Structure formats: C-alpha cells, structure tokens
Amino acid sequence: MVLHTSPYPSAFLSFLSNLSWALVFPCYWMLDRLLASCVATSLEKRRRSQDPCSFLALGMLISTPLYLVLLLASLPFALLGFLVWAPLQASRHPYIYSYRKPDTNRAEHGTVAGSGAGISEWRPQGRSFCFGSANVCLLPDSLARFNNLADTQRRAREVGKRIRNGASRPQIKIYIDSPTNTSISAASFCSVATQGFRRTSSIDHRPEPATVNDGDSDPVAECPVHSSGGTSSDCPVHNVQSVPECPLHSNGEEASSDCPIHQLADTQASSDCPVHSTTVVTNSEDCPVHPSGVQISITSPEPEPSEAEDQNHRPSEGDIGSLHSRTASRESLTRFHGATDGGIPSNNTLSQHRTSLFKRPVGRKRRHGDDGFDHEISAFFPANLDFLCLQEAFDRRATERLCGQLHRYFPYILSDVGRYGWKGCCSRFKFLNSGLLLASRYPILDAHYECYPNGRAEDALASKGVLYAKVQVGTSHQEQRIVGYITCTHLHAIEGDASVRCEQLDLLLQWGAEFKRVTSQSAGQEKGMEDHVAFDVVLGDLNFDNCSSEDKLEQQHAIFTQYRDPCRLGPGEDKPWALGTLLDTSGLYDEEVSSPESLQKVMENEEGRKEYLVFPASKNQCPSQKGRKIPLKGNGRRIDYILYREEGLHADWKVDIEEFSFITQLAGLTDHLSVSARLAVTTGEEES
C-alpha cells in the first residue's frame, strides 16, 4: 500500500478543492458563529448571571444580526463552491499522512545512553510500547457547545500542547512497598525530584509556587531533597563535609562506619542513592534520605528511528532526529497560572518536573490476583508515549492546529481520516469525516480506512469508521521486519442501538483480518519472509460500557475473546480500580475539576467521582448534593478502551501489560478522561 501525503491524487484536483472550499468557507463560518451565539456554555451563563450588563451580552446582541446578514450575503458563493467541491470528494483520499522532524530544541538536552534502541536494534528481551487514546471533542464550535465546550480552535492548540508536554517528560517512577495501601489509585506524584512541592500523598497533593531560573542554577537549589528555598546547611546530601550537620550525628558526633552520608568511599552506598548514581535503585536501609522499601527508576524516551531505515518515506524528507537527545523541555518545568486569550486556563505545561508514584504491596496480592501490573490516575500523559489515537477531531482547521503541536513530538501522523460527500458504502451525504487521528513515534508502513455503513440519525452525518495502521518497531537478526498493528475506531453513539455497535465490531474484526493478510509481507521481501508481529492493539471510543444493563449485547461480543481488556473481569463486571471515562458535562467548569491536578484529586475520591462522572443507568438511584441522579454503586461509564491481543502473534513471543492509566491532563478541554497502557513485548530469547 502507498501512504497518501495529499488529499487528492493530482495537484489540479487539490487546487479545485481549495478554490471551491474558499467559496464555501465564509458561509460555513458565519453559520457556525450564528448557531454558537445561540447556545451558551455553563461558564458563559455563570458570567452573564454575575454581570447582566457585561460585554458578553452586548456583544451577542450586536453580533447575531450581523452574522445573519453576512450569512445571507455569502450563500450564492457557497452554493457555487459546493457544486464544485461535492463531486471532487469521490476522488479524495481517505486520510492524509504527514511526516515532520521533531523539535530540534529538544535535541539539546540529551538522553541516557542505552535508554532505548532504534528500529534496527531489537533487544532479545523485547521492548515496551506505550499507547494512548483520547476523545478530544473538536467539533465545529456550534456543535461542541451542546457538550458544554466552546472555542474549538483554542482548545485544539491547548490539547496538542498538553499532550506533547506530558509525553516528553523523562519517565521517573518511585515504587513504595506499602501493604496498607487500599486506595483505588495506586499512583500519585512525589516531591523527591521536585522543587517547590511538599512531600504529600496523592489525595493531599497541592503544588506550591516555584521559580524557574533559565540561567545557570545553583547546585543546591536543584537538590531533589530540599526545597528551592533551602541552603546547603539544610541538606544532608550536599553538606557531606560538615559532620555536625549529619542527620545521623546531629550532636557533633564523629562519623562512624555505619553512616551512609560520611562513608563516601563506599560505592554500594552511593549507588543506592538517586543523587549519587544514575542507576537509581534505593534499597539501603541506612540512608536517611531513602527509607527502606523505596525504589526509583528513571528512563528517557527511546530514540527515534532514522529515516535511512524507513524505506516507506520520501527521500527528500531528510534524516530523522534521534530521541537519544530528548529530555523534558523547559516548558514541562513551568506552569502558567490564570487564563489565556479569554477563557481557557493555561494548564498546557506541567506544573513541575514530577515523579509518578506506584505503590506495590509486599507479600500480598492485589484484590484480584490476575492484576500483575500497575494502574493509576495520572494528571499527565505518560512519558515516552509511542502511539496516540484521538477521536472526534472533526473540525479541519482545529485538526491542523492540533497536528502542528503533536508534530513537535510525534514525527508520523495520519489525520483528516474519512470521507465527505457521497462515496462507496457511505451512501448518505457526509458533512464530517471520521474524526480519527493517529500519531506515532515509529514509521507507519501501511494504513487503511473503512467507513461503517450502518450509521443512524445524527451519527450518519459523520463518516465514522475504523483506521488500520501497520508500524515498524524493529528488525530481527534475519533482517525480517518487526511490526505492530494498531486499530483506531469510534463506534455509533446513539443510546439503545446495541445491534448497530455489534455489527460495527463484527466489521472491525473482519476488515482487520483482511488488512493483516494483505500487509503481512512487503513487496521487497522474499517469498515466505513474513513480518514478525510484536503487538495488535485496538483503541478508541466504543460508546458502551461494561457495567450498564443496556449494553449487555456489546459486553458479550466476540472481540473480547480475541482481545483482552485490562480493566475488565468479565461481561458486566469491571475491576474495582477501573474508572468511568465519560464526564458529566454540566460540571466541566467547576473549580474542583478545572485543572489536571484538581480533577485527578476528585477522581481519586469516591464521592468526587459520583459528582463528576456519568454512571450507568440503574433502577436504584439517589440524588446527590447537586441534584444529579447517581447510582449507589460503580465507578462511572467506561467507554474509552485499549484492547490488546495476547495470542496469534509470533511464536514464543509474549505480550504483557505493564501499567494502565486514567489521565486527567485534558481537564476543561474535553468531556472524556483519556486512557493509556504500556505493553511489554518479550521474545523468550536470552541476551548473548
């Protein structure tokens, strides 16, 4: 298959399409603004109620008649452009593939040597890959307001910033052995490597103001033990020459052989401290900085494959920058408080350089013994995110802004996926594309899109479907490609149409099997030299949950026999730590959930979840403090999925899940929680 880098097969057709759309766009924009002025978000209603004579109310009274007049004036031009644009859609490609080098400024910092391998350096033990999925609700502004969201263009840019800033952080985890941990979230943030943060639990975590210095910083100020206001005399790590200040000998006692601070010659003591070593495994019981049962691991993003190894891309694109030189950008160390450009709080950058905290029980299994992986509620997208699937990226201009931000981290993107107008199975006219977008750090070899033919009601106006992609993640010793298959989809959304969603899942499996058969061997390979498949993953918004009684038909679908859901125990039953991913739109602008950190805190609290998540329908309901109807049990409707295949891959290879995350970083920008999963692919070989 050939990846389509432009929407049309010829430059002339692209010119005609751009010209016709230029005639249509003024009318489209005026109609969108006119409808948007009639639908207010809860935030706008609150502001108007506080100040009835505000500029917002006056602006609406003036702008609405103006939009109506301009709309009528632009109608003749729009009709002419539509007559040219609509027939051209029959020749339009179903997606646009784009490649762009990552930001060069992130190449200045460098990464830890050996932290990852290029696609030609597949390690015998295997590798881990991180997948993310998010519904971003980038509809035209007038339609997004029905979900209590506004300003689609600004939200698109902000979504891209937050995702790339979260993914470009170094991967730092602290494991604490805690047999008493029973909270639903096994992960949080800790201040061990953070300036300006108190050492608190995940529930009580609150950022404190911190000053970021762009110049040469004092080594004491960057100590991960004491705060930015500390001095060298306060730190037991930096003040190694002063015996009276030792935390073990505070009364002026002489240094003894059992003191890990004074015993600098002891390589074992230094290797156990994250300040003295990059190995960062802290298991020394004597260190006053690291209590027993604490482990810290730091990894950097894996390198980016060079374009010389990617035969599927244009030679003029140049060499691909290596991710060996990537660390967290300076943007990920600062946070802008307040609002930007009139409305959206600027949470796009990380509050501070943070560390994820996973609590592992010692000598005792989790509540369900099959949980051999970490799970968390995180305020940020995972570091070293490899693949990202987005849904509801419908608006074309918003998608371009989003891709502009994502391309600063992901070199390969498939966007503008779907059909417009009439074509093929999409017998009804499609006003919107599929809304799917796939971003990857690894080269995309093949891609294919199919449109679901059975959409109903308002869902039939969009060309919802499924996007298949084949990516190369390595090369075997026999020069065979090691690949992965990614399936992105967004199913029918109308409640009560369970049969429609089941038919779409049937088509997803059928089309997927055909795509794998066709792409199992490249044109340049010898006969019989098929690719090694490392993983097969399905991501997307399936629009049904595993606990609602109305979704019993989908819960028993055959897809769950071929793919594993990490959050699922069985039909109708989720694991106790699993969260709903659909937010109650009426509370999107509440102060309690206005930032990633505050939304994370609410999601970690059972009562907070009842206030801000949409729950499965239940006969036994009770009113909450806000008057909402909520069921007595459950953790919300989980409609965003990451499924992976455990069988049917290469012989002797095994796929295990390492961690699963519910992500709150897009707080205030969408009505969904994002999800991510990290998969470990092992080959069963031993490293020579």
Secondary structure, DSSP 8 states (H G I E B T S, - for coil): ----SSSSSSHHHHHHHHHHHHHHHHHHHHHHHHHHHHS--HHHHHHHHH-TTSHHHHHHHHHHHHHHHHHHHHHHHHHHHHHHHHHHGGG--S-EEEE----GGGGGS---TTS---TT---TT-EEEEEEEEE-----HHHHGGGT---HHHHHHHHHHHHHHHHTS-EEEEEEE-TT---S--EEEESTT-TTB----SSS--B------SS---TTTT-SSS-TT--GGG-TTT-TT-GGG-TT-TTS----TT-TTT-TT-HHHHHTSTTT-SS-----SS-SSS-TTEEEEEE-------GGG-TTS-GGG-----GGG----GGGG----SEETTTEE---S-SS--EEEEEE-SSS--SSTT--SEEEEESS--TT--EEEEE----HHHHHHHHHHHTTT-SEEEES-S--EEETTEEEEESB----EEEESS-EEEEEEEE-TT--GGGGGB--EEEEEEEEEEE-TTS-EEEEEEEEEE----TT-HHHHHHHHHHHHHHHHHHHHHTSS-TTS-TT---EEEEEEEEEE-S--SS-GGGHHHHT-THHHHSB-TTEEETTEE-TT----BB-GGGTT-GGGSSHHHHHHHHTSHHHHHHHB-----SSEEE-TTS-EEESS-S----EEEEE--SSSSTT-EEEEEEEEEE-TTTTT-SB-EEEEEEEEE-S----
